[in-house]
Amino acid sequence: MRSGSLLLALTVTLAAACGEEPDYFTTEELRDPENCMDCHPQHYREWSGSMHAYAGDDPVFLAMNRLGQEATGGALGDFCVSCHAPVAVRLGMTTDGLNLPELPQWSKGVTCYFCHSVDSVGELHNTGLVLADDGVLRGGLSDPVPSPKHRSAYSPLHDGESQQSSAMCGSCHDVITPAGVHIEKTFAEWSETIFAHTDPQRHLSCSGCHMKSRTDVAAEVDGLDVPLRNYGVHAHTFAGIDTALTPWPEMDAQREAIAEILDPSLLSRLCVVPLDGGRIDYRLDNVNSGHMWPSGAAHDRRAWAEVVAYDAAGDVLFSSGVVPAGEDPDPVADPSLWEMRELVYDDAGEEVLYFWEVRDYDRSLLLPPAVTVDPSDPRFDHSVTRSWSAAGFFQDIARVTATVYIRALPFAVIDDLADRGLLDPAVRDELPTLNLAGATQEWTPAAADLGGCVQ
């Protein structure tokens, strides 16, 4: 411990010995993320642009929750809002989320206080986290510097090097609907992968990807010599696929963070081979995700492959997955379309848009993650290949391009909520369609290897 840290620790100890409490924040003050900003400016800045901060203000969530309450006659209750504004629910400030726009900002979203007050995991789904509410803020540092504003403690739930930390994330990111349907399975998926290995050399927690570590100081306090932590400070962007659709802090930084985690998530290979009279093979390998791809609200995701073959003049010989701008891939009349998403159905077996309608699902279109490092195990090669016939134009192929696009939500949901008067139609224009660098390939005869492939 450095001299400043020692001085502060001594001051706190002497104050306690004299029966005096340091000037700690009250519980009410700890609940307000803005009070964290002075000592943790970078953490606050990252969090402020994250989907955790946006969760209670997201217009799609607010509209969908309102529709869900109407559709279920209020039976939905706090099912949605207990994840999107857990502090407000636990303080009795809301029972259904319909009044969130009127609540103070500190009570909305997934806040600093909520996460850092977690003491244990009660249930591995539906925000089954237990808060201590004892004024102690927990983190992943085993030797936290005494803070002048709050008590601190180490917790393996907050330590990205600990296997327990993934359970804390999973408790919110595994969701079982009131109808008993396991609609989101990110933690359950991770638990079956190589990343959940008991060997610490091969273990990779949720935060290992979504809260990457850096060398930095954990706090900036005037007069306090805070030590530099060697890869001991976590980013608080929580990047995934979702992004803010209305003006929000750090939007550019958040989208950069999403690209950083999304681009390398898939590896690909594109082949043009003479088999079967001519064939185009596109292989996708989910190598850098500790879960299915896509994951989370996989029924909402819209991901698909686009493959286009050209002749020497640049004319299109074949195409699949060419989705017009502003449209969803599923209604496009393309019998060879390769989609990657979860299909969800009601009791009658009809596809539905909203989770409260779901009674059954089909996850066969999702890309599986790595579950073994044993090459002799049949599950070792978990890649998925889709083939398209090139018979009739194989000899004319001069170039083939392939990529994967993904959208966090279908336009169908945005349009339906807007048509019902629950959502500003302008939100539609802010919904990004992303393509993955790791999945993007361009085949030419000159670039192909002896097997007719580029990768």
C-alpha positions in Angstrom: 0.0 0.0 0.0 1.4 3.4 -0.9 1.8 6.3 1.5 -1.4 8.1 0.5 -3.4 4.9 0.9 -1.7 4.2 4.2 -2.6 7.7 5.4 -6.2 7.4 4.4 -6.4 3.9 6.0 -4.9 5.3 9.2 -7.3 8.2 9.2 -10.3 5.9 8.8 -8.9 3.6 11.6 -8.3 6.5 14.0 -11.8 7.9 13.3 -13.3 4.6 14.0 -11.2 4.2 17.2 -12.5 7.6 18.4 -16.1 6.6 17.7 -16.3 8.7 14.6 -17.6 7.6 11.2 -15.8 8.8 8.1 -17.9 11.1 5.9 -19.4 8.3 3.9 -22.3 8.7 1.5 -25.7 7.8 2.8 -27.5 4.9 1.2 -29.6 7.5 -0.7 -26.5 9.2 -2.0 -24.9 5.8 -3.0 -27.9 5.0 -5.1 -27.3 8.0 -7.4 -24.7 7.1 -10.1 -23.7 10.8 -10.4 -22.2 10.6 -7.0 -19.8 8.0 -8.3 -18.6 10.2 -11.1 -16.0 12.3 -9.2 -13.9 9.3 -8.0 -14.6 7.0 -10.9 -14.9 9.3 -13.9 -13.9 6.8 -16.6 -16.1 4.0 -15.2 -19.0 6.5 -15.0 -18.4 7.8 -18.5 -18.4 4.2 -19.9 -21.4 3.2 -17.9 -23.4 6.3 -18.9 -23.4 5.3 -22.5 -24.1 1.6 -21.8 -27.3 -0.3 -22.3 -27.3 -0.8 -18.5 -27.7 3.0 -18.1 -30.2 3.1 -21.0 -32.3 0.2 -19.8 -35.0 2.2 -18.1 -35.1 4.9 -20.8 -35.1 2.6 -23.9 -38.2 3.7 -25.9 -38.6 0.2 -27.3 -38.6 -1.4 -23.9 -41.0 1.2 -22.6 -43.4 0.6 -25.6 -43.1 -3.2 -25.4 -43.7 -3.2 -21.6 -46.8 -1.0 -22.1 -48.1 -3.4 -24.8 -47.3 -6.4 -22.7 -49.2 -5.0 -19.7 -52.2 -4.3 -22.0 -52.0 -7.7 -23.7 -51.9 -9.6 -20.4 -54.3 -7.4 -18.4 -51.5 -6.3 -16.1 -50.4 -9.9 -15.3 -47.0 -9.1 -16.7 -46.4 -7.0 -13.5 -42.8 -6.2 -12.7 -41.4 -9.0 -15.0 -39.8 -6.5 -17.4 -39.0 -3.6 -15.1 -37.3 -5.8 -12.5 -34.4 -6.1 -14.9 -34.6 -2.7 -16.5 -35.0 -0.7 -13.3 -34.2 -3.1 -10.4 -33.6 -0.4 -7.8 -37.0 1.3 -8.5 -38.7 -2.1 -8.1 -37.0 -3.0 -4.9 -37.8 0.4 -3.4 -41.4 0.1 -4.4 -41.3 3.0 -6.7 -42.9 1.0 -9.5 -44.8 -2.2 -9.8 -45.1 -2.4 -13.6 -42.8 0.1 -15.1 -45.5 2.2 -16.6 -44.5 5.2 -14.5 -40.8 5.0 -15.3 -40.7 8.3 -17.3 -41.9 10.1 -14.1 -39.3 8.5 -11.8 -35.9 10.2 -10.9 -33.0 9.2 -13.2 -31.0 7.6 -10.4 -33.7 4.9 -9.9 -33.7 3.8 -13.6 -31.4 1.4 -15.4 -28.9 -1.0 -14.0 -27.0 1.3 -11.7 -23.6 1.3 -10.0 -25.3 0.8 -6.6 -27.4 -2.1 -7.8 -24.5 -4.1 -9.2 -21.9 -3.3 -6.5 -24.3 -4.0 -3.7 -24.9 -7.6 -4.8 -23.9 -10.0 -2.1 -25.1 -13.3 -3.5 -27.0 -15.0 -6.3 -30.4 -16.4 -5.3 -31.7 -17.5 -8.7 -29.8 -18.0 -12.0 -32.5 -16.1 -13.9 -34.9 -13.1 -13.8 -32.6 -10.8 -11.8 -32.3 -13.3 -8.9 -29.6 -11.2 -7.2 -29.5 -10.6 -3.4 -28.5 -7.1 -2.3 -26.8 -6.5 1.0 -27.9 -2.9 1.3 -25.2 -2.5 4.0 -23.4 0.5 2.6 -20.6 -1.7 1.4 -19.8 -1.5 -2.3 -18.2 -4.7 -3.6 -15.7 -5.0 -6.4 -13.1 -7.4 -7.9 -10.0 -6.0 -6.2 -8.7 -8.1 -3.3 -7.0 -5.1 -1.7 -9.3 -2.1 -2.3 -7.9 1.2 -1.2 -10.1 2.6 1.6 -12.5 5.1 0.1 -13.4 8.4 1.8 -17.0 8.0 0.5 -18.0 4.3 1.0 -16.9 1.1 2.6 -15.4 -1.4 0.1 -15.0 -5.1 0.0 -13.8 -7.8 -2.3 -16.4 -10.1 -3.9 -15.7 -13.0 -6.2 -19.0 -12.2 -7.9 -17.4 -9.0 -9.2 -14.0 -10.5 -10.0 -13.7 -11.2 -13.7 -11.1 -13.9 -12.9 -13.5 -15.8 -10.8 -16.0 -18.3 -12.2 -18.6 -17.0 -9.8 -18.7 -13.7 -11.6 -20.5 -15.2 -14.6 -23.4 -16.4 -12.3 -23.9 -12.7 -11.3 -24.2 -11.7 -15.0 -26.3 -14.8 -15.8 -28.8 -14.1 -13.2 -30.0 -11.1 -15.3 -29.2 -12.5 -18.7 -31.1 -15.8 -18.4 -34.8 -15.1 -18.6 -37.8 -17.4 -18.0 -41.2 -15.9 -18.9 -44.3 -16.1 -16.7 -45.4 -18.9 -19.0 -42.3 -20.9 -18.0 -40.5 -20.5 -21.3 -36.7 -20.1 -21.1 -36.6 -17.3 -23.6 -33.1 -16.1 -23.0 -30.3 -18.6 -22.2 -27.0 -16.7 -22.4 -25.7 -18.0 -19.0 -27.0 -21.5 -19.6 -25.3 -21.5 -23.0 -22.0 -20.3 -21.5 -22.1 -22.9 -18.8 -21.7 -25.6 -21.5 -18.8 -24.0 -23.3 -15.0 -24.3 -23.0 -15.1 -20.8 -21.4 -16.7 -22.2 -18.3 -13.8 -24.6 -17.7 -12.7 -25.2 -14.1 -9.0 -24.7 -15.1 -8.4 -21.0 -14.5 -6.0 -20.9 -17.4 -8.8 -21.8 -19.8 -11.7 -20.1 -17.9 -13.2 -16.9 -19.4 -16.0 -15.2 -17.6 -18.7 -13.0 -19.1 -16.8 -9.9 -18.0 -13.7 -11.3 -19.8 -15.4 -10.3 -23.1 -18.0 -7.7 -22.1 -15.9 -5.9 -19.4 -12.4 -6.2 -20.7 -9.6 -5.5 -18.3 -7.0 -2.7 -18.7 -4.1 -1.4 -16.7 -5.4 1.7 -14.9 -6.3 3.2 -11.5 -9.6 2.1 -10.0 -10.4 5.6 -8.6 -9.2 9.1 -8.8 -9.2 10.8 -5.4 -7.6 14.1 -4.6 -4.8 13.7 -2.1 -4.9 9.9 -2.4 -2.1 7.9 -4.1 -4.2 5.2 -5.8 -2.1 2.3 -7.1 -2.0 1.4 -10.8 -3.7 -1.9 -11.3 -2.1 -4.2 -13.8 -5.0 -5.4 -16.0 -7.1 -5.1 -12.8 -9.7 -2.5 -13.9 -12.7 -3.5 -15.9 -14.4 -1.5 -18.7 -18.0 -0.6 -18.0 -19.4 -0.4 -21.6 -21.0 -3.8 -21.4 -21.0 -4.0 -25.2 -23.1 -6.6 -26.9 -25.4 -6.0 -29.9 -28.0 -3.6 -28.6 -27.4 0.2 -28.8 -29.2 3.4 -27.9 -31.8 4.4 -30.4 -32.4 7.9 -29.1 -29.8 10.7 -28.2 -27.7 9.3 -25.4 -24.2 9.8 -24.0 -21.2 8.1 -25.5 -23.1 6.7 -28.6 -20.0 6.7 -30.8 -17.9 5.0 -28.2 -20.6 2.4 -27.5 -20.9 1.5 -31.2 -17.1 1.2 -31.4 -17.2 -1.2 -28.4 -19.9 -3.2 -30.1 -17.9 -3.6 -33.3 -14.8 -4.6 -31.2 -16.6 -7.5 -29.7 -18.8 -8.4 -32.6 -16.4 -8.3 -35.6 -14.2 -11.2 -34.4 -17.0 -13.3 -33.0 -17.3 -15.4 -36.2 -14.6 -16.8 -38.4 -15.5 -17.7 -42.0 -14.4 -19.6 -45.1 -15.8 -19.2 -48.6 -15.2 -21.8 -51.2 -16.1 -22.2 -54.9 -15.7 -25.8 -55.9 -16.6 -28.0 -58.9 -18.4 -30.6 -56.8 -22.0 -31.4 -57.8 -21.6 -29.4 -61.1 -20.4 -26.4 -59.2 -21.0 -25.2 -55.7 -20.5 -22.2 -53.4 -19.8 -23.2 -49.7 -19.8 -20.6 -46.9 -18.7 -21.8 -43.5 -19.2 -19.9 -40.2 -17.5 -20.7 -37.0 -18.6 -19.2 -33.7 -15.2 -19.1 -32.1 -15.1 -16.0 -29.9 -18.5 -16.1 -28.2 -19.1 -18.0 -25.0 -22.7 -18.7 -26.0 -24.8 -19.3 -29.1 -24.7 -16.8 -31.9 -26.7 -14.7 -31.7 -27.6 -14.9 -28.0 -29.7 -12.9 -25.5 -33.1 -12.1 -27.0 -32.2 -14.4 -29.9 -35.9 -14.4 -31.0 -35.5 -10.6 -31.6 -32.2 -10.8 -33.4 -32.2 -10.7 -37.2 -28.9 -12.2 -38.5 -28.4 -13.5 -42.0 -25.7 -14.3 -44.6 -25.4 -12.5 -47.9 -23.7 -14.3 -50.7 -23.3 -12.9 -54.3 -21.5 -14.3 -57.3 -20.4 -12.1 -60.2 -19.1 -12.7 -63.7 -16.1 -11.0 -65.2 -18.2 -8.0 -66.3 -19.6 -7.5 -62.8 -23.0 -8.8 -63.5 -24.7 -10.9 -60.8 -24.9 -14.6 -61.5 -26.4 -15.6 -58.2 -27.4 -14.0 -54.9 -28.9 -15.0 -51.6 -29.6 -12.9 -48.6 -29.7 -9.5 -50.4 -32.1 -7.8 -48.1 -33.3 -4.3 -49.2 -32.5 -1.5 -46.8 -35.1 -1.0 -44.2 -36.5 -4.5 -44.5 -36.3 -7.6 -42.4 -34.8 -10.7 -43.9 -37.6 -13.2 -43.0 -40.3 -11.8 -45.3 -37.9 -11.6 -48.3 -38.9 -14.3 -50.9 -35.5 -16.1 -50.8 -35.8 -19.9 -50.5 -32.0 -20.2 -50.1 -31.8 -17.5 -47.3 -29.5 -18.4 -44.4 -30.9 -16.9 -41.2 -29.4 -17.2 -37.7 -32.1 -16.6 -35.0 -34.4 -18.3 -32.7 -37.9 -19.0 -34.0 -40.7 -18.6 -31.4 -44.3 -19.9 -31.6 -47.6 -19.6 -29.8 -49.8 -22.5 -28.7 -51.1 -22.9 -32.3 -47.6 -23.2 -33.7 -47.7 -19.7 -35.3 -44.7 -17.5 -35.2 -45.0 -14.5 -32.8 -43.2 -11.3 -32.1 -43.5 -10.8 -28.4 -42.2 -13.0 -25.6 -45.4 -13.1 -23.6 -47.0 -14.9 -26.6 -44.3 -17.6 -26.7 -45.0 -21.2 -25.8 -42.4 -23.0 -27.9 -39.2 -22.3 -29.7 -36.7 -23.6 -32.3 -33.1 -22.8 -31.7 -31.7 -24.9 -34.6 -30.7 -21.9 -36.7 -28.3 -20.5 -34.0 -24.6 -21.0 -34.4 -23.2 -23.2 -31.6 -20.2 -22.2 -29.5 -17.1 -24.3 -28.7 -17.8 -26.9 -26.1 -14.6 -29.0 -26.2 -10.9 -28.6 -26.9 -10.5 -32.3 -27.7 -10.0 -32.8 -31.4 -11.1 -36.4 -31.1 -14.5 -35.3 -29.8 -17.2 -35.2 -32.5 -18.3 -31.8 -31.1 -14.9 -30.2 -31.7 -15.7 -28.9 -35.1 -18.9 -26.9 -34.3 -18.8 -24.8 -37.5 -21.8 -24.6 -39.8 -21.6 -24.7 -43.6 -24.3 -23.7 -46.0 -24.0 -24.6 -49.7 -25.6 -23.1 -52.8 -25.6 -24.8 -56.2 -23.6 -23.0 -59.0 -24.6 -25.5 -61.7 -25.2 -23.7 -64.9 -22.9 -20.7 -64.2 -19.9 -22.2 -62.4 -17.5 -21.6 -65.2 -18.5 -17.9 -65.4 -17.8 -17.1 -61.8 -15.1 -14.4 -61.5 -15.8 -13.2 -57.9 -18.0 -14.1 -54.9 -18.6 -12.0 -51.9 -20.0 -13.1 -48.6 -20.7 -11.5 -45.2 -23.0 -11.7 -42.3 -25.4 -8.9 -41.2 -27.1 -8.6 -37.8 -29.7 -6.3 -36.4 -30.7 -6.3 -32.7 -34.4 -6.0 -33.4 -36.7 -6.7 -36.3 -38.3 -3.8 -38.0 -41.5 -5.7 -37.6 -41.5 -5.0 -33.9 -40.6 -1.3 -34.4 -43.4 -0.9 -36.9 -46.0 -2.7 -34.9 -45.3 -0.6 -31.8 -45.3 2.6 -33.9 -48.6 1.6 -35.6 -50.1 1.1 -32.1 -49.1 4.6 -31.2 -46.6 3.4 -28.5 -43.4 4.3 -30.2 -42.1 7.2 -32.3 -41.7 5.9 -35.8 -38.4 7.9 -36.1 -36.8 5.3 -33.9 -36.8 3.0 -37.0 -34.2 5.1 -38.7 -31.8 4.8 -35.8 -31.8 0.9 -35.7 -28.4 -0.1 -37.1 -27.7 -3.0 -39.3 -24.1 -4.3 -38.7 -21.9 -6.5 -40.7 -19.1 -8.7 -39.3 -15.6 -8.2 -40.4 -14.6 -11.7 -39.4 -17.4 -13.2 -41.5 -16.6 -11.1 -44.6 -14.9 -12.8 -47.5 -14.2 -12.1 -51.2 -13.3 -15.0 -53.4 -11.5 -14.8 -56.7 -9.6 -17.5 -58.5 -6.3 -15.7 -57.8 -7.0 -15.5 -54.0 -8.3 -19.0 -53.6 -6.1 -21.8 -52.2 -5.7 -25.2 -53.8 -9.0 -26.2 -52.3 -10.8 -23.3 -53.9 -11.2 -21.5 -50.6 -10.5 -18.1 -49.0 -10.5 -17.6 -45.3 
